[in-house]
Amino acid sequence: MSDYDTYTSPLATRNASKQMLTLWSPRHKFNTWRRIWLAVAEAQHEMGLPVSREQVEELRAVVSRAGGITDAEMKAAEKYERELRHDVMAHVHALGDSCPRAKGIIHLGMTSQDVVCNADLLLLSDAVTLITHKCVRLLGTLAEQAIRHSRTPTLGFTHYQPAQPVTVGRRCAMWCVDLHQCTERLRHLEYQMRFRGLRGATGTQASFLSLFAGRTEPIDRTERLLIERLGANCAANAAADGEARTREPEAYLAYAVTGQTYPRVVDTFILADLASTASVLHKIATDIRLLCNRKEIDEPFEDKQIGSSAMPYKRNPMRCERICGLTRFVMNLVGNAYDTAATQWLERTLDDSSNRRLSLPEAFLALDGALDLMHNVASGLVVHEAMVRKNLMAELPFMATENILMACVKLGGDRQEYHEHIRAHAQAAGLRVKQEGQDNDLLERLKADKHFWSAARGGPLSAELDWDGVLDPMKYIGRSVEQTERFIKDVVEPLREQYAEALKGLGGSEVRV
C-alpha cells in the first residue's frame, strides 16, 4: 500500500505552512514530552530526591541529541501503545529502553497530564505566537496597499448599494482595523498563557507531597525549575506581563488550582480568538470577491493559471474563495471547545482528548493556511484604477445631487423648487439605466434644463454652475486620506517595527497548490 491509498488531510497537503505542520507534528510533540521529563528529573535531582547525576546525564544525552526522538523510538512507542493502550506510558517505556540507567526515575511522581497538559500549553503558546506574527505580516502588507491607493477615490457601498465615495486605500485601512483588533486579542492571549505545572492525578500534588515527605517548599521549587528550564513563551510572557502581575501573585506562572488537566476554558479563549481572526479574513476575502465581479480588483493570477476548465476567459478569485472555505471551517470549530469545557465532569473526563486532538491543531493549521493565502493575495493585489473611476463616475451624478442643490441655492434658486427638478431628472436617469441599460445621463439632463442656467443664458440663476467642480470625486471622500494615513502611521507601522525581527523568519507568500 502506498501513501496514495490512505486519506491525508488537505490541511497538510494543500494549505498549512511547513512551520505550522512541524509545530504540530508527532516528533515535535514527543520531543516536548521528553524535554518535560528531563526538566523534572533535573529539578528532582537538585531537590535531593533519589535521582542520581548519572541518571540525569544519561537522560539528557538521549533527549538533547540532534533531531530528538528517532524513527526507531517512535515505532517502539507505537508497539508499546498497542500493548499498554496508554500513549504516555508507551513513550515512558520507549524512552527507558534508550536510557536504561535512568529508566526507573522517568515520570517520577507525575501523572500523564503533568506531561501532556504542559506540552500542549507549550505547543499552543508557540502556535498562537506564529499566528500573531502572520497577522502582523498581513497588516503590514495591507497597509502598503492602503498607502499606495489612499488617494484613489472609489464608490462606497452600504447594503451593497452605491453609497458615498471612499478611497481604495481607506477600504484597505478598514480591513487593517479589523485585523488589528484580532491581533491585539492574540497578543493578549500570548501573555495570558500559563503552565499546568506539576499537580498529580487530581491537581492536589499529593504524590509530590509524598515524595518530599510533606515539605511544600521543594514542590514549589521543582515546579518553578521545570518552567524555567523549558524556557517557554508562556512563562516568559507571563513574567513580562506587568498587567497580569497586578491580578496574580508572581509565583503563578502555572494555573493556581487545576483538576487533572489545565482549565479547558482556556481552549475556548484560544479557539474563539482564532475564529474571530478567521471571520476578518473571510470578510476581506469576500470584499475582494465582490470587487472582482465589478472588475475593479483582481487577486494575483499566474501566466499558466487556469480560471475555469470550461470557460478559458475566466479569472476566478479562487484564492479568496479558498480563504472563505478555510476560515468558515475555523469559525465552526469553536463550538468544540465550549462543549468540551462544559462537560469536564468534576476533576476531568477523557472525552476531551479525542476532540482536542482534532479541533485545536486543525484550527491552527486552517487559519495558518488562510493567512498565508491572504498575504499572497494582498501582496499581489491588482487595482484597475480606470475601471474604479468608470464605475464611480457612473454613479457620481447621483451622489453629487446634494452639492448641486446647495450650489443652486447659493446662486439664488429656491431650495424646494430645485429639489423637485433634480428629483424628477434623477428618477428618469435611474430608469434609463435600469430599464434601458443605458449610461447615466443625469448630468446631461440637468445641463439641458433651463432652470439650471445663469441669467445671462436665460435662466434664473445669478451665475453659471461649476459642473466640473461639482463632479470632482475628491470632494466626496471626506477625510478618507487623512484617516488612512494616520492609522497606518500611528498604529500599524509601530507594530510592524516591533515585530521586524520575528517577521524575517516567516518566509514568502508563495501558494503551495
N, C-alpha and C positions, 0 to 999 in steps of 0.2 A: 504494500500500500504506500503510495506517495503522499506528499503534503497536499496534493490537489484532490485527494479523496476524502478529506475531512473538512469540516466547517472551520473557517478562520474569520475573525471579526473584521469587518471593514474599517473599524476604528484603527486597527493595527496596520492593515494593508493599504489603506487609501487616505487616511485623514490625519491621525496624530503624528506629532514630530518624534524624531529619534530620542530627543531629550526626555519627553514625557513617557514614551514607551519604555525607556531604560529605567526611569524612576519607578515605574510600576511593574517592572519585570520580576519574575521569581528569584533570580540571582540577587538582585538588589535587596529584596525583602529579606531573604535568608541571610545575606551578609549583615544586614541590620540586626537581625536576631543575634547573630554571633557577636557583633560589637557589644550588644547589651550583656550577654553572658560574660564576656571578657571584662567589661567595666564593673560588673557586680563582683566578679571574682577578685579583681584588683582591689576594690573597696573593702571587701571582706578580709582580704589578707592584711590590709592596713589597719583594720579594726581588731585584729588579733584573733579572728576565727581560725579554725584548723584548715587553712588554705595555704599551702607552702609556696615559697617563691618559685621553686622548680615547676610546680603545677601551673602557676600563673604564666611563667615564661613559655612553657610548652603550649599552653592555650593561646598565648599572644602570637607565637610563631605561626600557628595554623591560621588564626583569624586575620592576621595582618599581612599575609603573603599577597603578592600581586594577583589580582583577579578574585581573591576571596575563595568562596566555596567552588570546588571543582565539579565538572560534569559527573565524574565518578561518585563523588559525595552526594550529589543531587539524586542520582539513581539509587544509591544506598538508602537515602532517606525515603524515597518513594517505596522501596521494598519494605522498609520498616513500617511505614504508614499502612500498607496493605495488611500487615500482621497486627499492628497495635491499634489501628483505627483512631490514631491521635497524631495530628501533624506536628505539634510542638515536641512531643516525646520522641517522635521519629527522628527529628533533627537533633535532639539531645543525644540519641544513640549514635547517629551518624557522625556527629562531632566527636563524641567519645572514642569512636573507632580510630579517628585520626590523631587523637592525643590521649593515649591510654592512661598515662600517669595522672592526667587532670580529669579523667572521666568521672571519678567519684565526687567531684566538687562542682561540676557544671549544674546550674539550675538550683543551687543550694538555697533552701528556704523559700523558693519562688513558686508561684502558680503560673499557669500558661499565660494569663493576661498581664502578668508583670513583664512578659516578653512581647506579646502580641500588641497590647494596647500602646506601650511606649514606642514600639516600632511603627505602628500605624500613625501615631501622632507626629513622629519624625517625618514619615513619608508625606502625610497631609500638609505639614508645615512647609516642606520643600516644594510640594505641588502648588500650594497657594502662592508661594513666592514666585515660581515660574510663571503662573498665570498673571500675577501682578506685573511682572516685568513685560510680558507680552501686551498687556493693556497699556502700559506706559509707552511702549514702542508704537502701538497703533495710534495713541493720542498724538504723538509727535508727527506721524505720517499724515493724519487727518489735519493737523494744524498747518502743515506745509501747504496742503491744498486750500485750506481756509485763507491763508495769507495770499496765495497765488491768485485766487479768484475773489478777493474781498471786495473788489470794485466792479464786479461783473453782475449787473442787475439781472434778475430773473423773476418770473412770475411766482408769487406766493400762492399757497393753496390752503384753504380751510374747507372741511367736508369733501376734500378732493375736488373742489370747485375753485376756479380762478379767484384770487384774492390780492390784497395789497402786495406790491413787489417787495422782494428781499434781494439778497445777492447770493450767488453760488457759494461764495466763501462763508457767508453767515450761516447758510444751511449746514455746511461742514462744521462750523463752530458749534451749532446747535447739537450736532452729533457728539462733538467733543465734550460738551457739558454733561450729557447723559453718561458717556463713558467715564468721565472724570469722577462722577458721583459713585459709580461702581468701583472704580479703582481705589477711592478713599475707603470704601467699605472693606475691600480686600486687604488694604494696608492695615486697617484697624484689626481685622481678623488675624493677620500675621502676629500682631503684638499681643493678642489675647490667647494665643496657643500656649498650652502648658503640657507637662508630662503627667501621666498617671502616677508615676513614682513606683515604689516597691511596697505593695499593700497586702499581698497574700490573697487567700481564697475568697474572702468576702469584704476585703478592704480594711480590716481591723489591724493588720500587721501582727496577728497572733503568732505566726510561725517565726517571724523575726524577733519578736519579744522572747520566744523560747530560745532561739539561737544565742541571744545576747543576755540570757539569764535575768530577764526582767528590766534591763537597763534601756532607757529610751534614747539617751543621747547618741550612742553608736548607731542606732537605727536611723535617726535623722541625718547623721553624718554620712552613713553609707548611701542613703538616697541622694544627698547633695553631691557626693563624689560621682555617682552614676551620671547625674545631669551634667556636671562639669566635664566629665571625660567624653561624653557623647558630642559635646560642642554643638548642640542643636540650635537651629534657628529659633525654635520656640523658647528655649532657655535664654538665649542672648537677647531676643526681643523683649521677653518679659523683664529681664534685668534692666533694659534700657528704657522701658516704658514708664516714664515718670508719673503719668496719669494713673496707671494701674497701681503704682505704689501707694497712692492715696486711698485706694479701695481695699488692698490686700496687704497683709504683712509680708515683709521681704522674703521670708522663708518659703512662701508659697509659689515656687516655680513649678510645683506639681499641684494638682487639684487637692484642696484641703481634705475633702471627705469623698470617698468613692465607694461603690459596691465592688463587684468583681471586675468591672470594666470602668473606663473613663466615662463621664456622663455622656450618654448618647444624644443628648440635646445639642451637644457640640456639633454633631454631624448635621443637624438641622440648620445651624448657622452657616456651615460651610456650603451645603447644597443650595440653600436659599440665596447666598451671595453669588454663587456660580450661576444660578438660574436668573438672577437679576441682570448679571453681565450678559448672559445669553439673550435676554429679552432686548437689550440695547443693540446687540449685533443684529438680531432679527429685524429690528426697526430700521437700522441703517441699510441693511441689505434689501429690505422691502422698498425703501425710498429710492434706492438706485434702480431697482427693477421697474418701478413706476416711471422714472425719468428715462430709462432706456426705451420704454414704449413711446415716449414723446420725442425720441431721437436727440435728446439734449445731452445725455451722458452715456458712455459705454464703459464696461469693465474691460480689462486687458484681453486681447484676442491674438493668439499666435498665428504665424503665417500659414501653417498647415492645419490649424484647428478647424474642426467641423462643427457647425452650429446645429445642423439638422441632417439626419440621414436621408430625408425625403426632399427637403427644400434647401438647395445649396446656398441660397442667398441669405439664409437666416444667420443672425448673430445673437443668439440667445444668451441671456445673463446667467449662465449655468453655474458660475461660482457663487454668485449671490443666492441662487436657488439652493445650492448645496448648504450654504451657511444657514439659510432658513430651516432646512431639514435637520441639520445637526443641533442647532440651538433649540428647536422645538423639542428634540429628544432630551436635552439637558433640562429644560423647564419642567418637563413631565417626570423627571426623576426625583424631584424634591419631596414628593409625597412619600417616597420610601423612607426617608429619614424621619419624617413626622410620625409615621406608623411605627417604625422601629423604636423611637424614643418613648412613644406612648404605651408600648406593650412590653417594656422591660420589667417583668414581674419582680417586685421586691429587689433582691440584690443582683439578679441577672437571669435571663434565659438565653438559650443558644440560637434561637431563631434569627437573631440579629446577624450572625456570622455569614450565612449563605447569601443574605440580601446585601450586606455591606461589601462583600467580595465583588459584587456586580455594580451596584449603584455608585459607589464612591469612585473607583478607578474609571469607570466608563463616563461619568460626568466630567472628570478632568480631561480624559482623552478626547471626548467630543468637543468640549469647549476649546481645548488647545488647537485642534484642527480648524475650528471655526475662526479663531483669532488669527492663525497663520493665513487662512484664505482671505480674511478681510484685510489683513496687512498687504497681501498681494494685490488685491483689488484697489485699495486706496493708493498704493504706490504707483500703479499704472493707470489710474482713473483718467479717462478721456472726456474732456468737456468740449462739446461742439458749440462754440460761442455764437456762431452765425445762427444756428437753429434756436439757441436760447433766446437771442434777440428777436428772431422772427416770431416765435411763439409769444413772447412778451408784447411785442408791438401789435400783434393781432388782438390782444385784449386791452392794451393800454388806453385806447379811447374811452372804454367804459370806466376804467379806473380814474381817468382824468376829468370826468364829468363834474365832480365837485369843484375842482380847481377852475374849470371853465365857468361854472356858475358863479363862483366868487369873483372872477375877473370881470364878468358881465355886470355884476352889481357895482363894482368899483368904477366902471365906465358909465354908470348912470342907469342901468337896467333895473327892472323890478324883479326881485328875487323869486316870487311865486310864479310870475309870468314866465320867466326864463326856465324855471324848474320844469314847467309843463312842456315847453318847447323841447327841452333836452330829453325829457322822459319819452315823448312821442317818437322822436328820432331814434333814441336808443332801443326802444321796443321794436321798431321797424327794422333797424340794423340787426338786432338779435334774431328776428325771424328769418331775415335774408341768410344769415349764417347757418341756422339750424335746419330750415326747411328747403333752402335752395342750394346749400353747400357753397355759397359764395363767400368772398372775403368780407371782413368787417368794414363797412363804408360809412360808419358813424361820422367820422371827421369830415368827409366829403359832403355829407348831408348838412352838417352844421355850417360849413363854409358857404354852401349854396343858399342857405336860408337868410333872407334879408334882415331878419330880426338880429342877426349877429354881425351886421355890417356897421361900419362907422357912419356918422352923419355925412361925411364927405362922399360916401358911396351910396347915400340914400337910405341909410339905416338909422336906428335910434341911438346907437352908442356914440359916445363922445370921441372915441379913437378906435384904431384897429386892434383887434385881439392879437396877442403874441402866440400864434398857433405852434410855432416850433418850440418855444419855451414851455408851453403847456404840455407838450409831449416828450419832454426830456426825461427819460427813465430815472435818472439820478435824483430828480426832485421827489420821487415817490418811495425811496428806500429808507427814509427816516435816518436813524443812527446805526444802520447796519454795519457800515465800515468801522465806525468807532467801537461799537460793541465787540465786533470780531477781533480787531487788533488789540484791544485792551485785554480781553480774556486770554488770548494766546500769550501775550507778553507777561501778564501778571500771574497766570495760573499754570499754563501748560509748559512754557519754557523753563521755569524754575524746577518743575517736577522732572522734566526731561534731563536737565543738567544734573540733578541729584542722582539719577539712575544711569548716567552716561557709561560708567564702567560696566555695570551689570548688563547693559544692552548690547555690549560688544560681543558677548558670548551667545547671542540668540541665533546667529546665522541670518540667511537671507529670507526672501519671501517666495521662494520657488514652490509651485504647486506640484505635489507628488504625482498625481494622475488626474 
